[in-house]
Amino acid sequence: MHDYIKDRTIKIAKYILETKKTVRVIAKEFGVSKSTVHKDLTERLPELHPTLAKEVKVILDHHKSIRHLRGGEATKMKYKLKEKDQPLQMK
């Protein structure tokens, strides 16, 4: 594994522990794909730093457990905004 990948993996792991942000947000902030962040945290990190990987896994599991709530909330907001933007229709 290249050194820059090791460095990125450790940086992302420490960042997720500090901020508790989602994989999607972290991917944007680090300029990599969600798949890359996920692979770094679930496959590469346990090889590099097993104790850090266990801490990160707790956060990832929490995000996974509440993702259905986040999705529902996003859909709710989408339709609220849609209703606001549409003018009243007269018959």
N, C-alpha and C positions, 0 to 999 in steps of 0.2 A: 504494500500500500504506500502511495506517495505521501511525503511529509505534509503537503498542503491539504490533503484529504484528512489526515490525522488531526491537524490543527483545526480545520473547519469543524470536524466532528466534536472535538472537545469544546470549542467555542459555542457551538449550537447547544450542546448539552448544558453548559453552565448558564447560557442565556435563557433556556427554557425553565431552568430551576429558579432563576431570579425573577422572571417576568410571568411565568405560567401562561404564556401566549400559545396559540394553537400552531400546528404544523404549517397551516396555510399562511398565516401571518409571518411566521419566522422565515418561510421560504421566500416571501416577497422581500423581507428586510435583508436577507443574505444574498439575494439575487440568484437563487437556485430553485429547482423544481420541488414540489411537495414530495415526489418520489425520492429525490435525493436526500431530503431532510429525514424522511421516514427510514430510508435505508441506513443513513448515518446513525440514527438513534437506536434502531432495533437490531442491526447486524454488525456494524463496525464498532460501535461504542462498547458492547460487552467484551470484545476482544482487547480493546485498548484500556478500558477502565471499568471493571465489573461493578464496583460499588456505586460509581456515578450512574451506571446504566440502570441499576435497581431503583435509584431515586427518580430518574427520568421516566422509567416505566410506570411508576405510580401516577405521574401527571398524565402520561399518554392514556393510561387506562381510565382515568377520570374523564378526560376529554371524550373518549370513546363512549363512556356510559351516559354522557349528557348530550351527545350529538343530535339525537332525535328531538330534543327540546330546542336546540339552536335552530334546527331546520324548520320546525313548526313556527317558531317566533319570526324567522326571516320571511316565511310565506305570509304570515299574518300582516307584517309590516308592508309587504309588497302590495297586498290588496287594499290596505288602508290608504296607501299613497295613490293607488290607481283610482279609487273612489273619489278622493279629493280633487284630483286633476281633471276628472271628466265633468263637463258642464251638464246641467240638468236638461233632460230631453223633454220637449213638449209634444203632446199628441194632438 
